[in-house]
Amino acid sequence: MRIRRRFGALGSGAVRTAFDPSPVPFILLMALGFLVGTAGHVYKSNAAIALGIALIAIATVLLPLGLYLAGE
């Protein structure tokens, strides 16, 4: 008895990424977070530091995760 394997689109060599939006908005939001956080350190503003950290977290984790889960 011979076992025959069938491969779908992934087995035939076609590779599709699950998440492929442009990285430019994420990079810009992260850069803005670094700038706000740096300014917060310069002016000794805890609110600006926290906002910078939040912007970096949104750009690196929350926004990509939200887009991935939404199927974009």
Buried (B, 14 or more C-beta within 10 A) or exposed (E): EEEEEEEEEEEEEEEEEEEEEEEEEBEEBBEBBBEBBEBBEEEEBEEBBEBBBBBBEBBBEEBBEEEEEEEE
